[in-house]
Amino acid sequence: MKKIVWTDVNQVKIVEEPIPVPGPGQAVIRILYAGICGSDLHVFSGLHPTAKPPMVLGHEAVGVLHAINSGRTDVKPGDLVCTHTVEPCHNCEGCSTGRENLCDNVKIMGTNLDGIFTQYICVSADRVIRFDDNVDVKIAALVEPLTVAVHDVRRSGLRLGETVLIGGAGPIGLIIAMTCKFAGASNVLLSEIDPIRIKMARDLGFTVANPMEAEEFEAACNAATHGRGFDRAFEITSAQSSFTNLLLHLKKGGVLIQVGMPPKGTQFKVDLDKLIYSECEVRGVRHHTMNDMQQAASIINSGVMNDTLKHLVTAEYPLEECLDAFMRAKNDKTMLRVLIKFAED
């Protein structure tokens, strides 16, 4: 089998290895498609604080169950599957309370554990999730970013009919916007300054406003909320200006979810008067849980979001052109999700 190994800043190579054999409690998945995420590009560019080469990157993929060595009877070889790429210890307080994303000893594929950019991968059998047979495999390859959105929207406590402001119209901002609409938000407004991303978001049917154009931005916020402020906000960019702007436009009792991860050591200034006198909340999010991915897979199985999700796939590259795929994903802002095809001919 072939796998992609990150060897240095902006460098990867294809390495040959034997197909793994599952030990007790393990399963082997034959990867069909895998997506390049922003966090993969962060590592690829040498910006991650702990990830060191050589390493296999990747944590977004869909594949076919190749072999399984466990007592599970709900999945079998040949099934279309994904795997939850957060590996918890199952022993700490976070794990015992159903929040394995907060595990004290968590390992994440593609950062501190070899990832999923390989034709075959051995994983824990209990982390495998099955798709329905008729699911479009390229949409199924989006299950991990959808899982991020499921976790973040759940964490926000979004309720039917509420209004949402999203700071950043990149891939994660867009999929959160899609999920908020699916979850019943009455109005979703994206805040974005990049003209390319503004156009892409509008082409997808979203309302977008540029916060640098103050009067137009205020008008868009007032139109979305009838001047009352937003119920929920999601900050994706990890920029102080975006955080400040979103917090400013929350209504009394509103909730801001900090999704973007600022560079290590960055300290945000927070308007404490806003938090105190308006009883607003700022909540963090970290990774996601197995249950979040199960719910994301159920959404894809149902097909209710698939006509929207398919627009996120903007390019596909064969395994042999993986470096080109990384550079395209890194440098081309029109790329929402670049897929690498791992399936053997």
C-alpha positions in Angstrom: 0.0 0.0 0.0 1.0 3.7 -0.4 0.8 6.4 2.2 1.7 10.1 2.2 4.4 11.1 4.6 5.0 14.8 5.6 8.8 15.0 5.6 9.5 18.8 6.0 7.9 22.2 5.6 5.8 22.1 2.4 7.1 18.7 1.5 5.5 15.2 1.3 6.5 11.9 -0.2 4.8 8.7 -1.1 6.0 5.7 0.9 5.2 2.0 0.3 4.3 -0.3 3.2 2.6 -3.7 3.7 -1.2 -3.6 4.2 -1.8 -3.8 8.0 -3.5 -6.7 9.7 -5.9 -5.9 12.5 -5.1 -7.2 15.9 -7.7 -7.9 18.6 -10.2 -5.0 18.8 -8.9 -3.4 15.6 -10.2 -2.9 12.1 -8.5 -2.0 8.8 -10.2 0.5 6.4 -9.3 0.9 2.7 -9.4 4.6 2.2 -11.3 5.9 -0.9 -11.2 9.7 -0.5 -9.6 12.0 2.1 -9.9 15.8 2.4 -7.2 18.3 3.2 -8.2 20.4 6.2 -6.9 23.8 7.3 -5.3 22.1 10.3 -3.4 19.7 7.9 -2.1 22.8 6.1 -1.1 24.3 9.4 1.1 21.2 10.1 2.3 21.0 6.4 3.5 24.6 6.6 5.4 23.9 9.8 3.2 26.1 12.0 1.9 23.5 14.4 3.6 23.8 17.9 4.0 20.1 18.5 3.7 18.1 15.2 7.0 17.0 13.9 8.0 15.2 10.7 8.1 12.5 9.5 4.3 12.0 10.0 1.3 10.9 8.1 -1.2 13.7 8.1 -5.0 13.7 7.6 -8.2 13.1 9.7 -11.0 13.5 7.1 -11.7 10.4 5.1 -14.2 7.8 3.9 -13.4 4.2 3.0 -14.5 0.6 2.8 -14.1 -1.8 5.8 -11.3 -4.2 4.7 -11.1 -6.4 7.7 -12.2 -6.4 11.3 -11.1 -8.4 14.4 -13.7 -7.7 17.0 -17.1 -8.9 18.3 -19.0 -6.1 16.4 -21.8 -7.4 14.2 -23.2 -4.1 13.0 -20.3 -3.6 10.5 -18.7 -6.0 8.0 -16.1 -6.0 5.3 -17.3 -4.2 2.3 -19.3 -1.6 4.2 -18.7 2.1 3.5 -17.3 3.6 6.7 -15.4 6.4 8.4 -13.5 6.4 11.7 -13.5 8.9 14.5 -9.9 10.2 14.5 -9.9 11.4 18.1 -8.3 8.6 20.2 -9.2 8.9 23.9 -7.7 7.0 26.8 -11.2 5.9 28.1 -9.9 6.3 31.7 -9.9 10.0 32.7 -12.7 12.2 33.9 -13.4 13.6 30.4 -13.8 10.1 28.9 -15.9 8.9 31.8 -18.3 11.8 31.4 -18.9 11.4 27.7 -16.5 14.2 26.7 -13.6 12.3 25.3 -12.6 15.3 23.3 -11.4 16.7 26.6 -9.4 13.5 27.4 -6.3 14.2 29.5 -4.3 11.9 27.2 -6.1 12.4 23.9 -4.3 11.6 20.6 -5.4 13.2 17.4 -4.7 11.6 14.0 -2.5 13.9 11.9 -1.0 15.9 14.7 0.4 13.6 17.5 -0.6 10.3 15.9 -0.2 9.2 12.3 -3.2 10.2 10.3 -5.4 8.9 7.6 -3.6 9.9 4.3 -2.9 6.2 3.5 -4.5 3.6 1.3 -5.1 1.3 4.3 -5.3 2.3 7.9 -5.6 0.2 11.1 -7.9 1.8 13.7 -9.8 0.8 16.9 -12.8 -1.2 15.8 -15.0 0.7 18.3 -14.3 4.0 16.4 -15.7 2.8 13.1 -19.0 4.3 11.9 -21.0 2.8 9.0 -22.7 4.7 6.1 -25.7 3.6 4.1 -24.8 1.8 0.9 -26.2 4.4 -1.4 -24.3 7.4 0.0 -22.2 9.5 -2.4 -18.6 8.7 -1.3 -17.4 12.2 -1.9 -20.1 13.6 0.4 -19.3 11.0 2.9 -15.6 12.2 2.8 -17.0 15.5 4.4 -18.2 13.7 7.5 -15.3 15.1 9.7 -15.8 18.8 8.9 -19.6 18.2 9.3 -18.8 16.6 12.7 -16.9 19.8 13.7 -20.0 21.8 12.8 -22.3 19.4 14.7 -20.2 19.7 17.8 -19.9 23.5 17.6 -23.6 24.1 17.0 -24.5 21.7 19.9 -22.1 23.5 22.1 -23.7 26.8 21.3 -27.1 25.6 22.4 -28.7 27.0 19.2 -32.5 26.8 19.3 -35.2 27.0 16.6 -35.7 30.5 15.2 -32.6 32.0 16.7 -30.2 34.3 14.8 -26.5 33.5 14.1 -23.5 35.6 13.2 -20.4 33.8 11.9 -17.0 35.4 11.8 -15.3 34.0 8.7 -16.6 32.5 5.4 -14.0 29.9 4.9 -14.8 26.1 4.7 -15.5 25.7 8.5 -17.5 29.0 8.6 -19.6 27.8 5.7 -20.3 24.3 7.0 -21.3 25.8 10.4 -23.6 28.2 8.5 -25.1 25.2 6.7 -25.6 23.3 9.9 -27.1 26.3 11.7 -29.7 26.6 8.9 -30.4 22.9 9.1 -30.8 23.2 12.9 -33.5 25.8 12.5 -31.7 29.2 12.7 -34.0 31.9 11.3 -31.2 34.1 10.0 -27.5 33.4 9.4 -25.1 36.3 8.6 -21.5 35.7 7.7 -18.9 38.4 8.4 -16.0 38.3 5.9 -13.5 40.8 4.5 -12.0 38.7 1.7 -13.7 39.5 -1.6 -13.1 36.0 -3.0 -14.7 34.3 0.0 -17.5 36.9 0.1 -18.4 36.0 -3.5 -18.2 32.2 -2.9 -20.5 32.4 0.2 -23.0 34.5 -1.7 -22.9 32.1 -4.6 -23.9 29.4 -2.1 -26.9 31.5 -1.1 -25.6 33.0 2.2 -26.0 36.6 3.3 -22.5 38.1 3.8 -21.4 41.5 5.1 -18.0 43.1 5.2 -17.2 44.5 8.7 -14.8 46.9 7.1 -17.8 48.6 5.5 -19.3 49.8 8.8 -22.6 51.2 7.7 -23.5 48.3 5.4 -22.4 45.8 8.1 -24.6 47.5 10.8 -27.5 47.5 8.4 -27.1 43.8 7.6 -26.9 43.0 11.4 -30.0 45.0 12.1 -31.9 43.4 9.2 -31.1 39.9 10.5 -32.0 40.6 14.1 -34.5 43.5 13.9 -31.9 45.5 15.8 -31.9 43.2 18.9 -28.4 41.5 18.4 -27.6 37.9 17.6 -28.5 35.0 19.8 -25.4 32.9 18.8 -22.1 33.7 17.2 -19.2 31.6 15.9 -15.7 33.1 15.6 -13.6 31.1 13.1 -10.8 33.4 12.1 -9.0 33.6 15.5 -8.5 37.4 14.9 -9.0 39.9 17.7 -11.0 42.2 15.5 -13.4 39.5 14.6 -13.9 38.3 18.2 -14.5 41.9 19.3 -17.0 42.5 16.5 -19.0 39.3 17.2 -19.1 40.0 20.9 -20.3 43.5 20.3 -23.2 42.3 18.2 -24.5 39.6 20.6 -27.8 40.3 22.2 -28.3 40.1 26.0 -27.8 36.5 27.1 -26.1 35.6 23.8 -23.5 33.0 23.3 -20.2 33.2 21.4 -18.4 30.0 20.4 -14.6 30.5 19.8 -13.8 28.0 17.0 -10.6 29.4 15.6 -7.3 28.6 17.4 -5.1 31.7 17.7 -1.3 31.3 17.6 0.1 30.0 20.8 0.6 32.7 23.4 -2.0 35.1 21.8 -4.1 36.9 24.4 -7.5 38.3 23.4 -8.9 41.4 25.0 -12.4 40.8 26.2 -15.1 43.5 26.9 -16.0 42.5 30.5 -18.7 45.1 30.7 -20.5 43.3 27.8 -20.1 39.9 29.6 -21.3 41.3 32.9 -24.1 43.7 32.0 -25.5 41.6 29.1 -24.8 38.2 30.7 -23.2 37.0 27.5 -21.1 33.8 27.4 -17.9 32.9 25.6 -17.5 29.1 25.1 -14.5 27.2 23.7 -14.7 24.1 21.5 -12.1 21.4 21.2 -12.2 18.7 18.6 -15.4 16.6 18.8 -16.8 13.4 20.2 -17.7 10.0 18.7 -21.4 10.8 19.2 -20.9 14.0 17.2 -19.5 12.0 14.3 -22.3 9.4 14.6 -24.8 12.2 14.3 -22.9 13.7 11.3 -23.0 10.4 9.6 -26.7 10.1 10.2 -27.2 13.5 8.6 -25.3 12.4 5.5 -27.2 9.0 5.4 -30.5 10.9 5.5 -29.5 13.1 2.5 -31.1 16.2 3.9 -28.0 18.3 3.6 -26.2 16.6 0.8 -27.3 19.0 -2.0 -25.7 21.8 0.1 -22.6 19.8 1.2 -21.6 18.8 -2.3 -20.6 22.4 -3.1 -17.8 22.1 -0.6 -15.9 19.7 -2.8 -14.0 22.0 -5.1 -11.1 19.8 -6.4 -9.9 16.2 -6.6 -6.4 14.9 -7.1 -5.0 11.4 -7.5 -2.7 10.1 -4.8 0.4 10.6 -7.0 -0.3 14.3 -7.2 -0.6 14.8 -3.5 2.0 17.6 -3.3 0.1 19.6 -5.9 -3.1 19.0 -3.9 -1.5 20.4 -0.8 -0.2 23.4 -2.6 -3.5 24.1 -4.3 -5.4 23.8 -1.0 -2.8 26.1 0.7 -2.7 28.9 -1.9 -6.0 28.9 -3.7 -8.7 30.6 -1.6 -11.5 29.3 -3.9 -10.7 25.8 -2.6 -13.2 24.8 0.1 -12.2 21.2 0.2 -9.6 19.4 -1.9 -10.0 15.6 -2.0 -7.2 13.1 -2.6 -8.3 9.9 -4.2 -6.6 6.9 -2.5 -8.6 4.1 -4.0 -6.6 1.5 -5.9 -7.5 1.0 -9.6 
